[in-house]
Amino acid sequence: MKRLYRTSHDRKLAGICGGLGHYFNIDPTIVRIVLLLLIIPFNVGIFLAYIIGIFVIPDEMDVS
């Protein structure tokens, strides 16, 4: 069963993009680029979603 988690090995800030990349089986760099592109038109919403994800999505070490 696939689980969404924040990565500890592919982390730049909080591991959200790395975790999303592993969950959807795509390169986390692509997720980071899409996130940066979405911040331009939806700056407050994307930023808040990222902050909420830090607290809601469990860390990789907590899942194992």
Backbone as JSON, one array per atom type, in Angstrom:
{
  "sequence": "MKRLYRTSHDRKLAGICGGLGHYFNIDPTIVRIVLLLLIIPFNVGIFLAYIIGIFVIPDEMDVS",
  "N": [[0.85, -1.18, 0.0], [0.62, 2.16, -0.95], [1.95, 5.0, 0.68], [1.76, 8.37, 1.65], [4.38, 10.43, 2.58], [6.75, 12.6, 4.18], [9.9, 12.94, 2.86], [13.11, 11.98, 4.13], [15.53, 11.61, 2.99], [15.52, 12.82, 0.51], [15.33, 15.68, 0.67], [14.81, 19.14, 0.62], [13.68, 21.4, 1.89], [11.35, 20.74, 3.74], [10.75, 18.2, 2.91], [8.4, 17.72, 1.57], [7.96, 17.94, -1.29], [9.7, 15.95, -2.18], [8.48, 13.7, -1.03], [5.96, 13.78, -2.34], [6.82, 13.36, -4.94], [7.85, 10.74, -4.78], [5.51, 9.4, -4.07], [3.8, 9.75, -6.3], [5.39, 8.63, -8.17], [7.23, 10.1, -9.75], [9.9, 12.29, -10.75], [11.2, 14.08, -8.05], [12.27, 16.61, -8.52], [10.79, 17.64, -10.62], [8.34, 17.99, -9.34], [9.08, 20.01, -7.59], [9.65, 22.09, -9.4], [7.11, 22.48, -10.57], [5.72, 23.27, -8.28], [7.03, 25.72, -7.75], [6.27, 27.12, -10.06], [3.51, 27.25, -9.65], [3.36, 28.84, -7.42], [3.58, 31.43, -8.3], [1.02, 32.37, -9.54], [-0.76, 31.56, -7.52], [0.1, 32.35, -4.92], [-0.39, 32.68, -2.02], [-2.15, 30.56, -1.41], [-0.78, 28.18, -2.23], [1.51, 28.39, -0.67], [0.38, 28.25, 1.91], [-0.72, 25.66, 1.75], [1.62, 24.14, 1.59], [2.78, 24.68, 4.09], [0.79, 23.63, 5.78], [0.98, 20.98, 4.97], [3.44, 20.28, 6.07], [2.81, 19.88, 8.74], [0.76, 17.99, 8.63], [1.39, 15.77, 6.96], [3.07, 12.8, 7.63], [6.47, 12.25, 8.76], [9.05, 10.44, 7.08], [10.56, 8.78, 8.77], [8.79, 8.39, 10.86], [6.84, 6.8, 9.73], [7.97, 4.35, 9.06]],
  "CA": [[0.0, 0.0, 0.0], [1.4, 3.39, -1.02], [1.67, 6.0, 1.71], [2.38, 9.67, 1.45], [5.19, 10.81, 3.71], [7.82, 13.56, 3.9], [11.16, 12.19, 2.79], [14.26, 12.48, 4.89], [16.73, 11.47, 2.16], [15.37, 13.68, -0.67], [14.74, 16.84, 1.33], [15.42, 20.46, 0.46], [13.17, 22.16, 3.04], [10.65, 19.88, 4.69], [10.55, 16.87, 2.35], [7.07, 17.59, 0.97], [8.08, 17.67, -2.72], [10.3, 14.62, -2.32], [7.44, 12.72, -0.72], [4.98, 13.77, -3.42], [7.46, 12.72, -6.09], [7.89, 9.28, -4.56], [4.14, 8.89, -4.04], [3.27, 9.72, -7.66], [6.4, 7.95, -8.98], [7.86, 11.03, -10.67], [11.1, 12.9, -10.2], [10.87, 15.17, -7.13], [12.66, 17.91, -9.1], [9.63, 18.1, -11.4], [7.37, 18.48, -8.36], [9.59, 21.3, -7.1], [9.47, 23.09, -10.46], [5.67, 22.76, -10.65], [5.39, 24.06, -7.09], [7.5, 27.08, -7.95], [5.43, 27.75, -11.08], [2.18, 27.5, -9.08], [3.45, 29.89, -6.41], [3.43, 32.73, -8.95], [-0.38, 32.85, -9.56], [-1.5, 31.16, -6.31], [1.15, 32.43, -3.91], [-0.81, 32.45, -0.64], [-2.74, 29.22, -1.29], [0.26, 27.14, -2.33], [2.36, 28.53, 0.5], [-0.36, 27.69, 3.05], [-0.82, 24.21, 1.57], [2.92, 23.59, 1.93], [2.93, 24.78, 5.55], [-0.13, 22.65, 6.38], [1.55, 19.67, 4.68], [4.52, 20.01, 7.02], [2.24, 19.4, 9.99], [-0.21, 16.91, 8.42], [2.02, 14.6, 6.34], [4.08, 12.27, 8.57], [7.85, 12.12, 8.33], [9.42, 9.08, 6.64], [11.03, 8.03, 9.92], [7.63, 8.04, 11.68], [6.03, 5.8, 9.01], [8.67, 3.05, 9.04]],
  "C": [[0.9, 1.25, 0.0], [0.96, 4.35, 0.06], [2.4, 7.28, 1.36], [3.13, 10.04, 2.72], [6.2, 11.87, 3.25], [9.13, 12.81, 3.92], [12.23, 12.81, 3.67], [15.53, 12.42, 4.04], [16.69, 12.37, 0.93], [14.7, 14.98, -0.24], [15.53, 18.1, 1.01], [14.98, 21.37, 1.61], [12.55, 21.21, 4.06], [10.39, 18.48, 4.16], [9.2, 16.66, 1.69], [7.17, 17.21, -0.51], [8.72, 16.3, -2.98], [9.29, 13.52, -2.05], [6.39, 12.63, -1.8], [5.56, 13.11, -4.67], [7.51, 11.21, -5.96], [6.49, 8.69, -4.59], [3.57, 8.74, -5.45], [4.26, 9.11, -8.65], [6.94, 8.84, -10.1], [9.06, 11.66, -9.97], [10.71, 14.06, -9.28], [11.27, 16.55, -7.64], [11.52, 18.49, -9.93], [8.56, 18.65, -10.47], [7.8, 19.84, -7.84], [9.4, 22.41, -8.12], [8.0, 23.47, -10.6], [5.23, 23.6, -9.46], [5.82, 25.51, -7.25], [6.68, 27.82, -9.0], [4.03, 28.08, -10.55], [2.21, 28.58, -8.01], [3.21, 31.26, -7.04], [1.95, 33.17, -9.0], [-1.15, 32.58, -8.26], [-0.62, 31.26, -5.08], [0.69, 32.11, -2.49], [-1.34, 31.03, -0.46], [-1.72, 28.11, -1.32], [1.17, 27.19, -1.11], [1.67, 27.95, 1.74], [-0.49, 26.17, 2.96], [0.5, 23.53, 1.94], [3.13, 23.59, 3.45], [2.03, 23.77, 6.25], [0.41, 21.23, 6.16], [2.68, 19.29, 5.62], [3.97, 19.4, 8.3], [1.34, 18.17, 9.82], [0.45, 15.63, 7.89], [3.12, 14.08, 7.28], [5.45, 12.19, 7.93], [8.13, 10.66, 7.98], [9.85, 8.22, 7.82], [9.86, 7.61, 10.83], [6.8, 6.94, 11.06], [6.66, 4.43, 9.12], [8.52, 2.31, 10.33]]
}
